[in-house]
């Protein structure tokens, strides 16, 4: 069931009362916000594992010796 279908099942003429589908869904309780720590919102932290894997693959592909995390001299 799509978000629009769920909202229309609860309030068929939602578009007469709400400016957007998102506002209607939030007010009707179809969707809810989740509280999370602010640090988890940083893309650098969320994608750190993917970045590390890409760096390792780069080092393997080009046969670079040494620690991929070590700074360049």
VENQUIHU-V29860 format. One record per pair of residues at least 12 apart in sequence whose C-alpha atoms are under 10 Angstrom apart, sorted by sequence separation. I is the first residue (numbers start at 1). J is the second residue. If there is no record, write none. Layout:
BEGIN
i: (I,I)
j: (J,J)
END
This chain:
BEGIN
i: (56,8,11,55,56,7,11,14,55,7,10,8,52,4,7,8,11,52,3,4,7,10,3,6,7,4,7,10,4,7,3,6,7,7,6,7,6,4,3,3)
j: (68,21,24,68,69,21,25,28,69,22,25,24,68,21,24,25,28,69,21,22,25,28,22,25,26,24,27,30,25,28,25,28,29,30,30,31,31,30,30,31)
END
